[in-house]
Amino acid sequence: MSILKIVPGKDYQVLMDYLSDPGVVLLPESVLAGFSPEIQRKFRRMDQEAQIDYDFGGEPDVYVDVIRSDCCYAYKTLTAAEDDGSEDLT
């Protein structure tokens, strides 16, 4: 089960700074600070590289889909879903 969130323009721009690539691993600075200095340096080097060799090892911790047009899978699937009779919220 998922939820749909309508994102204000300014928030969307911040999100796209991090989520514009098809595969992204996010590492909060607060979590990074808890790692050894050697591991911190390693992750900082990776952060500077264009891409890293990582395949998500199965199921990611969080799924995020972004509807960027009416050609997206999420758009097609969600608009084709049966209307549950809820009131129009537009």
C-alpha positions as CSV (number, residue, x, y, z in Angstrom):
1,M,0.0,0.0,0.0
2,S,1.2,3.5,-0.8
3,I,0.1,7.1,-0.2
4,L,-0.1,9.9,-2.7
5,K,1.3,13.3,-1.6
6,I,0.8,16.5,-3.7
7,V,4.1,18.4,-3.3
8,P,4.3,22.2,-3.4
9,G,6.6,23.5,-6.1
10,K,9.4,24.8,-3.8
11,D,9.5,21.4,-1.9
12,Y,9.5,19.5,-5.2
13,Q,12.6,21.4,-6.4
14,V,14.4,20.4,-3.2
15,L,13.4,16.8,-3.6
16,M,14.5,16.7,-7.2
17,D,18.0,17.8,-6.1
18,Y,18.2,14.3,-4.5
19,L,15.7,12.2,-6.5
20,S,16.3,13.2,-10.1
21,D,18.3,10.1,-10.9
22,P,16.6,6.7,-11.4
23,G,18.5,5.1,-8.5
24,V,19.6,7.0,-5.4
25,V,20.9,6.1,-2.0
26,L,20.3,8.8,0.6
27,L,22.7,9.0,3.6
28,P,21.7,11.6,6.2
29,E,24.6,13.6,7.6
30,S,23.5,12.7,11.1
31,V,23.9,9.0,10.3
32,L,27.2,9.5,8.5
33,A,28.6,11.2,11.6
34,G,28.2,8.0,13.6
35,F,30.5,6.0,11.2
36,S,34.3,5.7,11.6
37,P,36.4,8.5,9.9
38,E,37.6,6.0,7.3
39,I,34.0,5.0,6.3
40,Q,33.0,8.7,6.3
41,R,35.8,9.5,3.9
42,K,34.8,6.5,1.7
43,F,31.1,7.7,1.6
44,R,32.2,11.3,0.9
45,R,34.3,10.1,-2.1
46,M,31.3,8.2,-3.4
47,D,29.2,11.3,-3.0
48,Q,31.6,13.2,-5.3
49,E,31.5,10.4,-8.0
50,A,29.0,10.6,-10.8
51,Q,27.7,7.0,-10.2
52,I,28.4,4.1,-7.8
53,D,28.1,0.4,-8.4
54,Y,25.1,-0.5,-6.3
55,D,22.0,-2.6,-7.1
56,F,19.9,-2.2,-4.0
57,G,20.5,-5.8,-2.9
58,G,16.8,-6.8,-3.3
59,E,14.1,-4.6,-1.7
60,P,14.9,-0.9,-1.0
61,D,14.0,0.5,2.4
62,V,11.7,3.1,0.8
63,Y,9.9,3.3,-2.6
64,V,9.4,6.7,-4.3
65,D,7.7,7.2,-7.6
66,V,7.3,10.6,-9.2
67,I,4.5,11.5,-11.6
68,R,6.3,13.7,-14.2
69,S,3.8,13.4,-17.0
70,D,0.7,11.5,-18.1
71,C,3.0,8.8,-19.6
72,C,4.2,7.6,-16.2
73,Y,3.1,4.2,-14.9
74,A,1.9,5.8,-11.6
75,Y,-0.3,8.3,-13.5
76,K,-1.8,5.6,-15.7
77,T,-2.4,3.1,-12.9
78,L,-3.8,5.6,-10.4
79,T,-6.1,7.4,-12.9
80,A,-7.4,4.0,-14.1
81,A,-8.3,2.8,-10.6
82,E,-12.0,2.6,-9.7
83,D,-13.4,5.7,-8.2
84,D,-14.1,5.0,-4.5
85,G,-16.9,7.5,-4.4
86,S,-14.9,10.1,-2.4
87,E,-15.8,13.7,-2.8
88,D,-13.8,15.7,-5.4
89,L,-10.9,17.4,-3.5
90,T,-9.7,19.7,-6.4
